[in-house]
Amino acid sequence: MLTRRDLLAGTAVGIGLLMLPGFVRASFAQTVDGVKLMVPGPLGEMSLGEETAPVTVIEYASMTCGHCARFHADTYEAFKTKYVDTGQARFILREFPLDPLAAAGFMLARAAPGDRYFEMVSLLFETQRQWAYTDDPVTALLGIARQVGFTQESFEAALKNQELLDGVNWVRNRAAQEFGVDATPTFFINGEKKSGALSMDELDAAITPLLKS
């Protein structure tokens, strides 16, 4: 459960990176075991596109990460239109919160009325400066959450949902411990690790050879 105190302590301007339990920096291969990578977390995958697509792009993101917000503002829609909507790629978004406030954002997305996960994620990235860099993130988040159908009661219930918090943290911890994720955004394109807010040119360079093979 996340409390108001947790969220006030976890504003992007007031907290460093949340330390990951059991995480030790180490060298990891740039390509990971594809079978292990595709095992979903306890909350299930949040994905777009066909499971049978020849390319799978996994993004580990944090809702308070400025580079993640930039990727979703500058590149995501073009990538989705070119590859996901045409059946060439499947996109999976996985939670890697760097602080309690980022975890709260993902919990709200998971609990969004009408299965509006990706709509909520997009809205939170678009409005990141309004809620992640304020002295009262709870009030700011509530105002944003109301736009996708939350009430005061459902908003509070989502943030108190221990199952959601545990599931989000499970994904984050496994990514750090097994796949060497230590920053956001981190992408895996058919198992090959790519770090940073990838441009469309960088995505094209990684994906095009996979479509020809």
N, C-alpha and C positions, 0 to 999 in steps of 0.2 A: 504494500500500500504506500502511495505517495501522499505526504501531508503538505499543507501550505508551507510549513517551515522548510521542508525538503526543496520545494520549488523556489522559494525566496532565496535559499542558499545556492540554488543551482542556476541562477541567471548566467547567461553567457559572459557577461562582463565581470561576474563575481566569483567564478570558480575555474580552476584549471581542469585538466583532463581527469575524469573519474578513473581511479586505478582499478584495473581489472583483477579480480581474485585469481591468484595462482598464475598470473601472467608474467612471463620472463622474456625479455627481448632475446631473440635467437635468430639464426639464419634459417629461412624457409625457401624452398624451391619456388621458382616463378610459375611453375605448373604444378597443380595439386591433383590428388587422386579424384578423378571425376565422379566416381561412384559415391565416395564419402561426401564430396561437395554437394551432391544433389539430394542428400538426406534432409528432409524438411525439419524445422523445429517443431516443438509441441503445439504451437498455434496454427501450424500449416503454412504453406507458402502464399505469398501475395504476388501474383504474377499476371502478366498480360501476354497474349499471343498463344499460339498452338504449342502443346507439349511436344509435338512431332517436328517442330521447326529444326532445321539443320544447325542453327547457332543458338546457344543459350548465353545470355548476358546477365550476370548477377551483380548487383550493386549493393555494397554495404555502405550505409549512409547514417548520418546523425542529423536530427532535425535542427540542431543549433549550429551546424557546420556551414560557414559561409561559402566554402568551395562547393559543397553539395547543392546549396541554393543556386549558385551560379551555373552549375551543370544543368539543373532542372529549368533554369530560365533561358539559357543560351543554346542548349544542345538537345535536351530530352525530347521535345516535340518533333524536331526534325528526324532524330533517330527513330522514334516511334512510327512516324509516318512512312519512312523509307524502308524500315526493316520489320517492325512488329506487325503493322497493319497489313503488310503484304505477305505475311506468313513465312518470312525468311529468318526471323529471330523470335525467341521468347525472352521476355524481360522479367526478372525476379528482383524485387526490392527486399532487402533484408536489413533488419534493425541493428545498428551499432551505436547506441546512444553514448555520447561522451560525458554526459552529466544528467542529473535527475530531470531537468527540464526537457531535455531531448527524449528521455524515456516517457515522460508525460505526453509529449506530442505523438509518439508512436502508439501509446495506449489509447489515446483519443481516436487516432486513425483506425485502429483495430475495432473500436467500439462504435464507429460512426454509423448512424442510422441508415438502413437501406444498403448496406454493403458498399459504402462510399469511401472506401479506404484511400484509393488513389486520388480522389477528389480532395479529400482532407489533407493528404500529404502535399499536394500541389498548393493548396491554399496556405498551409503553414509555411512552406518555403517562400511563397510570394509575400507573405506578411511577416517574415522572420524578424525584421528590424522592429516591428511593433510589439512583439511579445517576448522575444529572447533578450532584448536589451532594454528592459524597463524595470523599475523598482517594484512593480506589481504585476508579475507575469500571470498570476491566476486570473485576475479580472480581465486581462487582455486575452488570454486563451479562451475564457468563457465567451467573450464577445465574438471571437472568431468561430468557435464551435457552434454557436447558435446559427450561423449561416448555413450549416449543413444539417440542421435539425435537432441539435442537442437542446435539452432543457437544463435548468440548474440541477435538477435531480439526476438526470442521466449523465451529466458532466461529472458530478461528484462521485457517482457510482463507478464510472470508468476509472477515475484516478485512485479509487480505493480497491480496485479489483486486483487482488494478489496474483491470481492466475495469469492475468495479462502482464503484470510486472515480471513475474518469474519467467514467462515465455520469452519476453523481449530480452531479458538478461541472459537466458540460455543461448539464444542465437549469438549475442555479442561475445559471450565468453568462449563459446566453441570456435567462433571465427578467429579470435585472438590466439587460442591455445593450439588449434589444429591447422589453421590455414595462414597464420602469420599476419593477420590483419591488425595493424597498429595505427591506422590513420584513416580519415574519411575524406572524399569517397575512395573506396577501393573496389575495383571491378575484377570479375573473372569472366573471361570470354572463352567459352569451351574449355574452361579449366586453367587458362593462362592468366596470370595476375597482372593487372595494370593499375597503377596508383595515380590519383589526382583527378581533377575535373577534366575528363577527356573532351577534346573538341570533336566536331563531326569528321574532320579529316583523319584524326587519330582512330576513331571508330571505324571509318571506312577502311583504313589500312589494316586493321585487325580482323575485320569481318569478311572483306571481299575474298581473300585467299581461302577462307573456310567454305565459302559458297561454291568455289571452283573445284574443291577437292572431292 
